[in-house]
Amino acid sequence: MALPKVTVACHCGERLQIPYGERQRCRCGRTWDTGQIPEADYQAVLDTARRFRRNEVAFALVALGLVATLIFIGRYAPVYITIPVFILVWIRWFRPWWRLRKQARLRDLPVWNLRSEGGPDTPG
């Protein structure tokens, strides 16, 4: 899984996506360094993203295992019913609930106020 980039909102209104631990210059001249973020805080973000990704993959594997089991035991009719029902349940109930849960957890993660280096010091 690719490491998530840090979103930096510059004073000039530009939004930058900077990899953790790197520096990037905004078009206004300010330089932003994501190395200011404590490693433990960034690791907490990574752990949360990995946990949610792992749970999503596990859910998909269980669903595929159920379908494979039904096919293997020779009960094709339930497979044709199970797949549409699974898709309906996923789209209508599970996915919205899962997204709300994920968004709530992500809101609880730390927010950092980075200091810019160079460029205009007054907010734009």
C-alpha atoms as an extended CHARMM CRD file, in Angstrom:
* protein
*
       124  EXT
         1         1  MET       CA              0.0000000000        0.0000000000        0.0000000000  PROA      1               0.0000000000
         2         2  ALA       CA              1.3590000000        3.4260000000       -0.9290000000  PROA      2               0.0000000000
         3         3  LEU       CA              2.0110000000        5.7700000000        1.9410000000  PROA      3               0.0000000000
         4         4  PRO       CA             -0.6300000000        8.4890000000        2.2030000000  PROA      4               0.0000000000
         5         5  LYS       CA              0.5680000000       11.9850000000        1.4250000000  PROA      5               0.0000000000
         6         6  VAL       CA              0.1190000000       14.8790000000        3.8190000000  PROA      6               0.0000000000
         7         7  THR       CA             -2.2870000000       17.5490000000        2.5920000000  PROA      7               0.0000000000
         8         8  VAL       CA             -0.9630000000       21.0360000000        3.3200000000  PROA      8               0.0000000000
         9         9  ALA       CA             -3.2180000000       24.0660000000        2.9440000000  PROA      9               0.0000000000
        10        10  CYS       CA             -0.9380000000       26.9960000000        2.2000000000  PROA      10              0.0000000000
        11        11  HSD       CA             -1.8420000000       30.5350000000        3.2500000000  PROA      11              0.0000000000
        12        12  CYS       CA             -2.1750000000       31.5030000000       -0.4240000000  PROA      12              0.0000000000
        13        13  GLY       CA             -5.0060000000       28.9950000000       -0.8920000000  PROA      13              0.0000000000
        14        14  GLU       CA             -2.9680000000       26.3010000000       -2.6670000000  PROA      14              0.0000000000
        15        15  ARG       CA             -3.3880000000       22.7030000000       -1.4370000000  PROA      15              0.0000000000
        16        16  LEU       CA             -0.2570000000       20.5740000000       -1.6530000000  PROA      16              0.0000000000
        17        17  GLN       CA              0.0420000000       16.7760000000       -1.4070000000  PROA      17              0.0000000000
        18        18  ILE       CA              3.4760000000       16.1590000000        0.1140000000  PROA      18              0.0000000000
        19        19  PRO       CA              4.9700000000       12.7510000000        1.0020000000  PROA      19              0.0000000000
        20        20  TYR       CA              5.8210000000       12.3900000000        4.6800000000  PROA      20              0.0000000000
        21        21  GLY       CA              9.3010000000       13.6030000000        5.5480000000  PROA      21              0.0000000000
        22        22  GLU       CA              9.7750000000       15.6350000000        2.3700000000  PROA      22              0.0000000000
        23        23  ARG       CA              9.8080000000       19.3470000000        1.5630000000  PROA      23              0.0000000000
        24        24  GLN       CA              7.9150000000       21.0920000000       -1.1870000000  PROA      24              0.0000000000
        25        25  ARG       CA              7.7440000000       24.6830000000       -2.3470000000  PROA      25              0.0000000000
        26        26  CYS       CA              4.3850000000       26.2960000000       -2.9800000000  PROA      26              0.0000000000
        27        27  ARG       CA              3.8410000000       28.6000000000       -5.9410000000  PROA      27              0.0000000000
        28        28  CYS       CA              3.8170000000       31.5640000000       -3.5390000000  PROA      28              0.0000000000
        29        29  GLY       CA              7.3460000000       30.7690000000       -2.4060000000  PROA      29              0.0000000000
        30        30  ARG       CA              6.6690000000       29.1840000000        0.9650000000  PROA      30              0.0000000000
        31        31  THR       CA              8.4170000000       25.8810000000        1.6440000000  PROA      31              0.0000000000
        32        32  TRP       CA              6.5760000000       23.2280000000        3.6160000000  PROA      32              0.0000000000
        33        33  ASP       CA              8.3890000000       20.4230000000        5.4520000000  PROA      33              0.0000000000
        34        34  THR       CA              6.2940000000       17.4240000000        6.5160000000  PROA      34              0.0000000000
        35        35  GLY       CA              9.2380000000       16.2270000000        8.6080000000  PROA      35              0.0000000000
        36        36  GLN       CA              7.8080000000       18.5080000000       11.3350000000  PROA      36              0.0000000000
        37        37  ILE       CA              5.0970000000       15.8940000000       11.9320000000  PROA      37              0.0000000000
        38        38  PRO       CA              5.9430000000       13.5230000000       14.7960000000  PROA      38              0.0000000000
        39        39  GLU       CA              6.6020000000       10.0200000000       13.5010000000  PROA      39              0.0000000000
        40        40  ALA       CA              4.2440000000        8.4720000000       16.0840000000  PROA      40              0.0000000000
        41        41  ASP       CA              1.3610000000       10.6400000000       14.8410000000  PROA      41              0.0000000000
        42        42  TYR       CA              2.0030000000        9.7410000000       11.2130000000  PROA      42              0.0000000000
        43        43  GLN       CA              2.2850000000        6.0720000000       12.1850000000  PROA      43              0.0000000000
        44        44  ALA       CA             -1.1660000000        6.3120000000       13.8070000000  PROA      44              0.0000000000
        45        45  VAL       CA             -2.5770000000        7.5120000000       10.4710000000  PROA      45              0.0000000000
        46        46  LEU       CA             -0.8670000000        4.6220000000        8.6620000000  PROA      46              0.0000000000
        47        47  ASP       CA             -2.1270000000        2.0710000000       11.1750000000  PROA      47              0.0000000000
        48        48  THR       CA             -5.7010000000        3.3050000000       10.8090000000  PROA      48              0.0000000000
        49        49  ALA       CA             -5.5510000000        3.1880000000        7.0100000000  PROA      49              0.0000000000
        50        50  ARG       CA             -4.0450000000       -0.3030000000        7.0630000000  PROA      50              0.0000000000
        51        51  ARG       CA             -6.6470000000       -1.5990000000        9.5080000000  PROA      51              0.0000000000
        52        52  PHE       CA             -9.5370000000       -0.3710000000        7.3780000000  PROA      52              0.0000000000
        53        53  ARG       CA             -7.9370000000       -1.7290000000        4.1840000000  PROA      53              0.0000000000
        54        54  ARG       CA             -7.3010000000       -5.1010000000        5.8520000000  PROA      54              0.0000000000
        55        55  ASN       CA            -10.9240000000       -5.3050000000        7.0230000000  PROA      55              0.0000000000
        56        56  GLU       CA            -12.2300000000       -4.4810000000        3.5500000000  PROA      56              0.0000000000
        57        57  VAL       CA            -10.0560000000       -7.1620000000        1.9610000000  PROA      57              0.0000000000
        58        58  ALA       CA            -11.1100000000       -9.7110000000        4.5910000000  PROA      58              0.0000000000
        59        59  PHE       CA            -14.7850000000       -8.9820000000        3.9530000000  PROA      59              0.0000000000
        60        60  ALA       CA            -14.3110000000       -9.4410000000        0.1950000000  PROA      60              0.0000000000
        61        61  LEU       CA            -12.4100000000      -12.7070000000        0.7230000000  PROA      61              0.0000000000
        62        62  VAL       CA            -15.1530000000      -14.0830000000        2.9680000000  PROA      62              0.0000000000
        63        63  ALA       CA            -17.7560000000      -13.2120000000        0.3220000000  PROA      63              0.0000000000
        64        64  LEU       CA            -15.7080000000      -14.8730000000       -2.4120000000  PROA      64              0.0000000000
        65        65  GLY       CA            -15.1810000000      -17.8970000000       -0.1750000000  PROA      65              0.0000000000
        66        66  LEU       CA            -18.9270000000      -18.2150000000        0.3300000000  PROA      66              0.0000000000
        67        67  VAL       CA            -19.5610000000      -18.1100000000       -3.4080000000  PROA      67              0.0000000000
        68        68  ALA       CA            -16.7320000000      -20.5950000000       -4.0860000000  PROA      68              0.0000000000
        69        69  THR       CA            -18.1000000000      -22.9430000000       -1.4150000000  PROA      69              0.0000000000
        70        70  LEU       CA            -21.5960000000      -22.8570000000       -2.9170000000  PROA      70              0.0000000000
        71        71  ILE       CA            -20.1850000000      -23.5800000000       -6.3740000000  PROA      71              0.0000000000
        72        72  PHE       CA            -17.9330000000      -26.3470000000       -5.0250000000  PROA      72              0.0000000000
        73        73  ILE       CA            -20.7770000000      -28.1960000000       -3.2960000000  PROA      73              0.0000000000
        74        74  GLY       CA            -22.8330000000      -27.9940000000       -6.4720000000  PROA      74              0.0000000000
        75        75  ARG       CA            -25.5360000000      -25.5940000000       -5.4350000000  PROA      75              0.0000000000
        76        76  TYR       CA            -25.5190000000      -23.2430000000       -8.3940000000  PROA      76              0.0000000000
        77        77  ALA       CA            -28.9990000000      -21.8210000000       -7.8340000000  PROA      77              0.0000000000
        78        78  PRO       CA            -28.1060000000      -20.1470000000       -4.5090000000  PROA      78              0.0000000000
        79        79  VAL       CA            -25.0420000000      -18.5900000000       -6.1510000000  PROA      79              0.0000000000
        80        80  TYR       CA            -27.2330000000      -16.7420000000       -8.6340000000  PROA      80              0.0000000000
        81        81  ILE       CA            -29.3190000000      -15.4880000000       -5.7450000000  PROA      81              0.0000000000
        82        82  THR       CA            -26.4580000000      -14.9110000000       -3.3180000000  PROA      82              0.0000000000
        83        83  ILE       CA            -24.3770000000      -12.6580000000       -5.5630000000  PROA      83              0.0000000000
        84        84  PRO       CA            -27.1180000000      -10.0770000000       -6.2920000000  PROA      84              0.0000000000
        85        85  VAL       CA            -28.2500000000      -10.1380000000       -2.6550000000  PROA      85              0.0000000000
        86        86  PHE       CA            -24.6570000000       -9.6520000000       -1.4860000000  PROA      86              0.0000000000
        87        87  ILE       CA            -24.1730000000       -6.7340000000       -3.8890000000  PROA      87              0.0000000000
        88        88  LEU       CA            -27.4360000000       -5.1540000000       -2.7300000000  PROA      88              0.0000000000
        89        89  VAL       CA            -26.5270000000       -5.5250000000        0.9480000000  PROA      89              0.0000000000
        90        90  TRP       CA            -23.0350000000       -4.1540000000        0.2580000000  PROA      90              0.0000000000
        91        91  ILE       CA            -24.2380000000       -1.0820000000       -1.6700000000  PROA      91              0.0000000000
        92        92  ARG       CA            -27.3220000000       -0.2030000000        0.3690000000  PROA      92              0.0000000000
        93        93  TRP       CA            -26.2630000000       -0.9110000000        3.9520000000  PROA      93              0.0000000000
        94        94  PHE       CA            -22.7220000000       -2.0330000000        4.5670000000  PROA      94              0.0000000000
        95        95  ARG       CA            -20.7990000000        0.4350000000        2.4050000000  PROA      95              0.0000000000
        96        96  PRO       CA            -22.5360000000        3.5990000000        3.7550000000  PROA      96              0.0000000000
        97        97  TRP       CA            -22.1360000000        2.3550000000        7.3310000000  PROA      97              0.0000000000
        98        98  TRP       CA            -18.4950000000        1.4800000000        6.7000000000  PROA      98              0.0000000000
        99        99  ARG       CA            -17.7580000000        4.8990000000        5.1620000000  PROA      99              0.0000000000
       100       100  LEU       CA            -19.3310000000        6.7290000000        8.0920000000  PROA      100             0.0000000000
       101       101  ARG       CA            -17.3310000000        4.6470000000       10.5180000000  PROA      101             0.0000000000
       102       102  LYS       CA            -14.1200000000        5.2480000000        8.5770000000  PROA      102             0.0000000000
       103       103  GLN       CA            -14.7430000000        9.0020000000        8.3050000000  PROA      103             0.0000000000
       104       104  ALA       CA            -15.4710000000        9.2360000000       12.0410000000  PROA      104             0.0000000000
       105       105  ARG       CA            -12.2240000000        7.4300000000       12.8350000000  PROA      105             0.0000000000
       106       106  LEU       CA            -10.2500000000        9.6250000000       10.4450000000  PROA      106             0.0000000000
       107       107  ARG       CA            -11.7080000000       12.7620000000       12.0520000000  PROA      107             0.0000000000
       108       108  ASP       CA            -10.2860000000       11.5740000000       15.3850000000  PROA      108             0.0000000000
       109       109  LEU       CA             -6.7660000000       11.4860000000       13.9710000000  PROA      109             0.0000000000
       110       110  PRO       CA             -4.3950000000       14.3510000000       14.7500000000  PROA      110             0.0000000000
       111       111  VAL       CA             -4.2600000000       17.5320000000       12.6910000000  PROA      111             0.0000000000
       112       112  TRP       CA             -0.9080000000       19.2750000000       12.4290000000  PROA      112             0.0000000000
       113       113  ASN       CA             -0.1560000000       22.9700000000       12.0740000000  PROA      113             0.0000000000
       114       114  LEU       CA              3.0680000000       23.1080000000       10.1090000000  PROA      114             0.0000000000
       115       115  ARG       CA              5.2590000000       26.1950000000        9.9120000000  PROA      115             0.0000000000
       116       116  SER       CA              6.3110000000       27.3560000000        6.4800000000  PROA      116             0.0000000000
       117       117  GLU       CA              9.9180000000       28.1510000000        5.7090000000  PROA      117             0.0000000000
       118       118  GLY       CA             10.6720000000       31.1640000000        3.5640000000  PROA      118             0.0000000000
       119       119  GLY       CA              8.2830000000       33.0150000000        1.3230000000  PROA      119             0.0000000000
       120       120  PRO       CA              5.8840000000       35.6840000000        2.5040000000  PROA      120             0.0000000000
       121       121  ASP       CA              5.1900000000       35.4560000000        6.2120000000  PROA      121             0.0000000000
       122       122  THR       CA              1.8170000000       37.1460000000        6.0990000000  PROA      122             0.0000000000
       123       123  PRO       CA             -1.2500000000       35.0270000000        5.3530000000  PROA      123             0.0000000000
       124       124  GLY       CA             -2.4960000000       35.4910000000        1.7950000000  PROA      124             0.0000000000
